[in-house]
Amino acid sequence: MRRRALLHVAVTLTALAVACSSNPAPQSRARFDSSLITRQQIQEGQFTNAYDAVKTLRGSWLNTVRPESFRYPAVIQVYLDGVRIGDPSSLSTVQTLPIQYIRYYSAQDASARWGIDHGAGAIYVSTKVMPQGMSGPPPA
């Protein structure tokens, strides 16, 4: 009986050691980036314009977190290939066919990149392919 108990303990410990030391499964999926909408996501959703894609996939991007002032409220700025085209409503004029990606910049990141009038953040739409390993638009 004692021999059987020792054998059971040995098997259990061996199984635990193997389970703990095994390599984790390789991650084949890319990490989710909540500040990015990819061309693939746009195509899968069959959106006709950038506003519909942003509203459906990342609706929170369209909400201003807090106004800078009541007299001059902060507005989310929208860029198309580096050119400011207006506020979020201007996204409805951008057709999705040429879009490669859409990226959201927080107020802090947008202000650091484009200046102090970006207190509500920015949405950057690109029709150019993002270079490998790059996380945003090319330097200005």
N, C-alpha and C positions, 0 to 999 in steps of 0.2 A: 504494500500500500504506500509506504513511504517513498519507494523508488518511483512509483507512478506519479506521485505528487511532485517530486523533483523533476521528472521528465516534463510534466505539464508546465511547471514554472520555467524551465529552460526553453521550451517551445514558445511560450508567451513572451519571454524576454527577447528571444531571437526575432520574433515577428515585430515587436516594438522597435527594436534596433534597426531592422530593415526599413520599416515604415518611416522612421525619423530621419534616416540617412539617405533616402532616395532623393534623386534630383527632382525639383518641381517641373511640371510640364512646361515646355517652352511656350512663351506667349506669342501667338501668331497674329493676334488682333492688335491694331494700333490703339494707343491710349485715346480715350475720348477727350476732346478739347472743346469746352463749352463756349470758347470765344471764336470758334471757327465753323463756318458752313462750307462744306466741300462741293465741288462740281457734281460729284456722284450723288450727294444728298439732294441737290437741286434737281437733277435729272430723275431720280427715283420719285420725287414728289410731283413731277410734271407741272411745275410752276411756270406761269407766263411772265411774271415780272419779279424783281428782287424784293419788293415790299411783301408780296404774298409769301415768298420763301422765308423771309425773316420773321414775319408775323406768325407763321405756322411752326417753324422749326425753333426759333429763339425769340418768342414774343416779348420776353423781359428786356431785350435790347431796346425796345421802343419806349420803355418807361423811364422818365426822368426821375432819378432817385430823390433829389431835393432841389428846389429852386435856389439860385444864388441870391436873388432878391425878388421881391414882388414886382418891382418896376421893370427890371430887366431879367426875366427868368432865363435860366440856362437851357439851351437847346442842343440836342444831339446833332452833331455835324455829320454830313454824309460826303464821302469822297468816292470818285470813280477814277481809277488809275492815277491817283495823286492830285486830281482837280476837285476842289470843293464844289458840289452841285446843289447844296442846300440842306434842308432838314429831312427827317425820315419820310415825309410824304413824297419827296423827290425820288425815292426808291421805286415808286410805281411807274416811273418813266423808263426804268432800266430793264430791258428785255433780258431774260435769263440765258438765252442761247450762247452768247459769248463769255458768260461769267465763268471764271476758273475757281474763285473762292470769294467768300465774304468774311471779314474779320471784324470783331467788336473790340474797341479799345476803351478801357475805363477812363473816367475823368482824369485821373492822375497820369496815366500813360498817354492819353491824347493831348493833354496840356504840355507834357514834356516834349512830345513830338511836334505838335503844330502850334502851340501857343496858348495863352491864358484864356482865350474865348472858347475853350472846350470843356467847360465845367460840368457838362452832362455826358461827356464821352464822345466817341466817334464810331461810325460804321464805315469801313473801307471795302469797296467793291473792286475786284481786279479782274480784268479780262486777259491778263498775262499769267502764264504758268508760274507758280511759286517755285523758286530754285530749291533744289534738294537741301534739306537741313535748315532752311530758312523759316522763321516763324512769323513773318509779317511782310509788309510791303518793302520794296527796296528802299535804301536810304534816299532822302530827298536831296 
